[in-house]
Amino acid sequence: MSLASIVEPLQQPLFTVLDTPVSWTEVLGFGSGALCVWLVARQHLANWPIGIANNLFFVLLFTQAGLYADAGLQIVFITLAVYGWWTWTHGGGPGSDALPVRRTTRTEWTWLITAGVVGTLALTLLLDRATDSTVPFWDALTTALSLMATYGQCRKRLESWWLWIAADVVYVPLYAYKELYLTSLLYVGFMTLCVLGLRGWTKDLAARRALPVEVAA
């Protein structure tokens, strides 16, 4: 059985939304993506393998839609997922395997913002000159924001949720413009889950910081 014979059925329409066919790939991407974000918000380790499956579905979906940076981004996400999976289980430092939630440091913000700006400009030029993308800047911007957020997620940095929210604000109209309506709806759900994740991680961080005071008392 060839790869093409496996992929071809996933690209077939399952139903229609607003006169636009929705494929199995988009539906499976919707389900696995929502489950992944829900698990991340709860700091559940299973988010990483579910996220990898989600990335594979989106490689197919975004390539079909001409969102080449987003398609390539999924490959990077898979690599980062392996790193994040390991970090969450081994990155707690001496005496602890679990990685705690922390704030993003000033140094991390400096290089994250620098990398984000440079990456957005470079990808915009690349997509504009080397592909038939109709949205090179927005495709590049969401790619940069998503990579910044994924780094924070891998390191359990609280502010990674704000970066995801910023990316989702752009993703929703971008996917609607590309007639990926189910995926656009998914990202509305992502924003809600990101808010819940932000609240949960904030409470976790506050509780961990209060713990030494409680023990001392």
HUJOGI-V28521 format. One record per residue. N is the residue number from 1. PSI is psi in degrees with one decimal (NA if undefined). OMEGA is omega in whole degrees, 0 to 359 (999 if undefined). NEAR is the number of other C-alpha atoms within 12 Angstrom. Layout:
[[N | PSI | OMEGA | NEAR] [N | PSI | OMEGA | NEAR]]
This chain:
[[1 | 125.9 | 182 | 7] [2 | 163.4 | 178 | 7] [3 | -38.0 | 181 | 9] [4 | -37.5 | 180 | 11] [5 | -24.4 | 177 | 11] [6 | -41.5 | 185 | 13] [7 | -37.5 | 187 | 20] [8 | -44.1 | 178 | 18] [9 | -31.5 | 180 | 15] [10 | -22.5 | 182 | 25] [11 | -0.6 | 180 | 29] [12 | 145.3 | 179 | 21] [13 | 137.4 | 177 | 18] [14 | -40.8 | 174 | 18] [15 | -179.7 | 185 | 18] [16 | 135.6 | 176 | 18] [17 | 121.7 | 180 | 20] [18 | 44.6 | 180 | 12] [19 | 17.2 | 179 | 11] [20 | 125.0 | 181 | 16] [21 | 139.6 | 177 | 20] [22 | 123.3 | 185 | 27] [23 | 166.2 | 174 | 32] [24 | -37.6 | 181 | 26] [25 | -44.3 | 181 | 38] [26 | -38.8 | 180 | 41] [27 | -45.4 | 180 | 32] [28 | -35.1 | 175 | 30] [29 | -39.3 | 177 | 37] [30 | -53.0 | 185 | 34] [31 | -47.6 | 182 | 28] [32 | -33.9 | 179 | 30] [33 | -44.2 | 179 | 37] [34 | -42.6 | 179 | 31] [35 | -39.8 | 181 | 28] [36 | -49.5 | 181 | 34] [37 | -39.1 | 178 | 39] [38 | -41.3 | 180 | 30] [39 | -37.4 | 177 | 25] [40 | -44.1 | 180 | 40] [41 | -29.8 | 180 | 34] [42 | 9.5 | 178 | 25] [43 | 37.6 | 180 | 32] [44 | 130.9 | 185 | 24] [45 | -25.9 | 182 | 28] [46 | -11.0 | 179 | 26] [47 | -29.4 | 185 | 30] [48 | -52.0 | 177 | 36] [49 | -36.5 | 177 | 29] [50 | -39.8 | 179 | 31] [51 | -37.4 | 179 | 38] [52 | -42.2 | 176 | 30] [53 | -42.2 | 178 | 29] [54 | -41.9 | 179 | 34] [55 | -40.1 | 181 | 36] [56 | -40.3 | 177 | 32] [57 | -40.6 | 183 | 34] [58 | -24.9 | 173 | 41] [59 | -47.4 | 180 | 31] [60 | -45.4 | 185 | 35] [61 | -47.3 | 185 | 38] [62 | -30.9 | 176 | 32] [63 | -42.3 | 177 | 25] [64 | -36.0 | 184 | 25] [65 | -4.7 | 181 | 31] [66 | 17.4 | 176 | 28] [67 | 76.5 | 191 | 39] [68 | -37.1 | 178 | 35] [69 | -41.6 | 179 | 41] [70 | -35.4 | 177 | 42] [71 | -46.7 | 177 | 28] [72 | -32.2 | 179 | 28] [73 | -33.3 | 181 | 32] [74 | -34.3 | 178 | 32] [75 | -41.2 | 177 | 27] [76 | -39.8 | 178 | 25] [77 | -40.4 | 180 | 36] [78 | -43.2 | 177 | 29] [79 | -44.7 | 179 | 24] [80 | -31.5 | 179 | 30] [81 | -39.9 | 177 | 34] [82 | -43.8 | 177 | 25] [83 | -46.0 | 181 | 24] [84 | -40.4 | 178 | 34] [85 | -46.9 | 180 | 33] [86 | -43.1 | 183 | 22] [87 | -41.7 | 181 | 26] [88 | -25.6 | 182 | 32] [89 | -16.8 | 183 | 24] [90 | 3.1 | 189 | 20] [91 | 13.6 | 183 | 21] [92 | -11.1 | 180 | 18] [93 | -175.8 | 182 | 13] [94 | 131.1 | 176 | 9] [95 | -3.9 | 181 | 9] [96 | 130.0 | 177 | 13] [97 | -29.8 | 184 | 14] [98 | 137.3 | 179 | 22] [99 | 124.2 | 180 | 27] [100 | 159.6 | 174 | 29] [101 | 135.7 | 179 | 35] [102 | 166.3 | 174 | 26] [103 | 153.1 | 176 | 26] [104 | 131.3 | 182 | 26] [105 | 163.8 | 178 | 16] [106 | -39.3 | 179 | 11] [107 | -43.1 | 178 | 11] [108 | -41.9 | 178 | 22] [109 | -40.7 | 182 | 21] [110 | -51.2 | 183 | 14] [111 | -27.2 | 176 | 17] [112 | -46.5 | 180 | 28] [113 | -41.6 | 178 | 22] [114 | -47.8 | 179 | 17] [115 | -36.8 | 180 | 22] [116 | -44.1 | 180 | 29] [117 | -47.5 | 180 | 23] [118 | -43.4 | 180 | 19] [119 | -41.1 | 179 | 28] [120 | -46.2 | 180 | 30] [121 | -44.7 | 182 | 23] [122 | -43.8 | 180 | 23] [123 | -36.2 | 178 | 33] [124 | -46.5 | 178 | 31] [125 | -43.8 | 181 | 22] [126 | -48.4 | 182 | 21] [127 | -36.2 | 181 | 29] [128 | -36.3 | 186 | 23] [129 | -26.8 | 188 | 15] [130 | -5.4 | 181 | 15] [131 | 176.1 | 177 | 19] [132 | 23.5 | 180 | 17] [133 | 136.7 | 177 | 27] [134 | -4.6 | 182 | 22] [135 | 55.6 | 187 | 31] [136 | -43.7 | 183 | 29] [137 | -47.2 | 183 | 29] [138 | -35.6 | 176 | 34] [139 | -42.5 | 180 | 42] [140 | -41.9 | 181 | 38] [141 | -46.4 | 180 | 37] [142 | -33.3 | 177 | 41] [143 | -47.8 | 181 | 43] [144 | -45.8 | 180 | 38] [145 | -40.1 | 181 | 37] [146 | -38.8 | 178 | 37] [147 | -40.5 | 177 | 37] [148 | -43.5 | 181 | 41] [149 | -38.9 | 181 | 35] [150 | -38.7 | 175 | 40] [151 | -47.3 | 180 | 36] [152 | -37.4 | 178 | 34] [153 | -42.6 | 179 | 43] [154 | -35.6 | 182 | 38] [155 | 3.9 | 183 | 34] [156 | 48.3 | 175 | 37] [157 | 128.1 | 185 | 34] [158 | -41.5 | 185 | 36] [159 | -7.8 | 177 | 35] [160 | -30.0 | 178 | 38] [161 | -38.2 | 178 | 40] [162 | -37.4 | 178 | 33] [163 | -39.8 | 177 | 35] [164 | -41.4 | 179 | 37] [165 | -43.7 | 178 | 31] [166 | -42.7 | 179 | 27] [167 | -42.2 | 182 | 35] [168 | -33.8 | 178 | 34] [169 | -33.3 | 178 | 29] [170 | -39.4 | 183 | 29] [171 | -41.0 | 186 | 36] [172 | -55.3 | 179 | 28] [173 | -29.5 | 180 | 25] [174 | -46.9 | 181 | 33] [175 | -33.5 | 176 | 32] [176 | -40.5 | 178 | 23] [177 | -34.7 | 179 | 21] [178 | 7.1 | 179 | 26] [179 | 26.8 | 172 | 28] [180 | 70.5 | 191 | 36] [181 | -38.3 | 179 | 30] [182 | -40.5 | 178 | 36] [183 | -37.8 | 176 | 40] [184 | -42.6 | 177 | 30] [185 | -38.8 | 178 | 29] [186 | -40.9 | 183 | 32] [187 | -22.7 | 169 | 33] [188 | -43.8 | 176 | 30] [189 | -38.6 | 178 | 27] [190 | -41.7 | 181 | 37] [191 | -39.9 | 177 | 30] [192 | -44.8 | 179 | 24] [193 | -33.6 | 178 | 30] [194 | -39.7 | 177 | 37] [195 | -42.8 | 178 | 28] [196 | -40.3 | 177 | 24] [197 | -41.3 | 178 | 34] [198 | -44.4 | 179 | 34] [199 | -43.3 | 181 | 20] [200 | -45.4 | 180 | 23] [201 | -34.1 | 178 | 31] [202 | -43.9 | 178 | 28] [203 | -40.4 | 179 | 19] [204 | -43.6 | 179 | 24] [205 | -43.4 | 180 | 22] [206 | -40.4 | 180 | 19] [207 | -39.2 | 180 | 17] [208 | -37.8 | 179 | 17] [209 | -29.3 | 181 | 17] [210 | -19.6 | 186 | 14] [211 | -47.5 | 180 | 13] [212 | -35.3 | 179 | 11] [213 | -42.0 | 180 | 11] [214 | -39.8 | 180 | 10] [215 | -42.4 | 181 | 9] [216 | -34.4 | 180 | 7] [217 | NA | 999 | 7]]
